[in-house]
Amino acid sequence: MRKNHFNSMRHPEWIKVKSTGAHETKKVLRRHKVSTVCEEARCPNQGKCFSKSTVTFMILGDRCTRNCSFCAVESSRPLPLDPDEPERVAEAASALALKFVVITSVTRDDLPDGGAEQFARTICAVRNKNNTLKIESLPPDFKGNIEALKTVLNARPDVFNHNVETAPRLYPAVRPQADYGTSVNILKTAKKLYPDIKTKSGLMVGLGENEAEVLSVMHDLRDAGCDFLTIGQYLQPRRSNIQVVEYLRPETFENYRIKGLKMGFSAVASSPLTRSSMDAGAMFDTMKNAK
């Protein structure tokens, strides 16, 4: 087996990230004892987003029951649910004066509802602090449990996001405990149950997929009624994670963006440093302003 050399492929110039201070945002997060996927997943945009008080809260603890090869979040036996977590997230969002909040989580296959009730409680707690604030939920697949999905949707997030992450051919290597069809069906069902809630999905490129596979995934998402799409370059966060196969040039991302808009997506964010929840509020506003 070939040894996995961390950062064996040098990042090209077009995905260099400048470090920016975000000390005040981190102080608020620590004070309220909340986790963010920005930190746990080692997002390259963390400094930029934190400096603008843009945060993606990660609930259900910081330990995941799955072990996706692309993800830097710790995979181990989770701790019991924290009943105070929803209120702490709400207080942190209020302290940061956020106008748009993204709520995501680790996967909790150990829980009967996958953590759906905690999602709903967190959405409600955040909204109770500020009823003008917009909320995007970004849950796992709940193993296809439609009742769990309904629990989240009944809390009325403004955007329901669930990422397919990659082409179905690559699932055994990238998302071995997930199923592509299940993820697409979650999005399709969400749109069917609540047509007024905007749906969103995202995928990474540079893992060995080809253009035809990316376009096929885009068509599947559009057929499922997805409104918003994000496409970004996969970057290896840790030595133990799967390696980058290819760094795609910015013009390739622009090509996907244009084709996505032609397919009928309301908004497409596609660039090397695009991430699923990056500038989520701006994407939502683009749709709102286009009405």
NORWOGI-V353346 format. One record per run of one state. SS is the DSSP state (2 for helix, 1 for strand, 0 for the rest). FROM is the first residue (numbers start at 1). TO is the last residue. If there is no record, write none. Layout:
# NORWOGI-V353346
((SS & FROM & TO) (SS & FROM & TO))
This chain:
# NORWOGI-V353346
((0 & 1 & 12) (2 & 13 & 15) (0 & 16 & 22) (2 & 23 & 31) (0 & 32 & 34) (1 & 35 & 36) (2 & 37 & 40) (0 & 41 & 45) (2 & 46 & 51) (0 & 52 & 55) (1 & 56 & 59) (0 & 60 & 63) (1 & 64 & 64) (0 & 65 & 74) (1 & 75 & 75) (0 & 76 & 84) (2 & 85 & 95) (0 & 96 & 99) (1 & 100 & 105) (0 & 106 & 115) (2 & 116 & 129) (0 & 130 & 133) (1 & 134 & 138) (0 & 139 & 141) (2 & 142 & 144) (0 & 145 & 145) (2 & 146 & 153) (0 & 154 & 158) (1 & 159 & 161) (0 & 162 & 164) (1 & 165 & 165) (0 & 166 & 167) (2 & 168 & 174) (0 & 175 & 179) (2 & 180 & 193) (0 & 194 & 197) (1 & 198 & 205) (0 & 206 & 210) (2 & 211 & 223) (0 & 224 & 227) (1 & 228 & 233) (0 & 234 & 249) (2 & 250 & 263) (0 & 264 & 266) (1 & 267 & 270) (0 & 271 & 279) (2 & 280 & 289) (0 & 290 & 291))
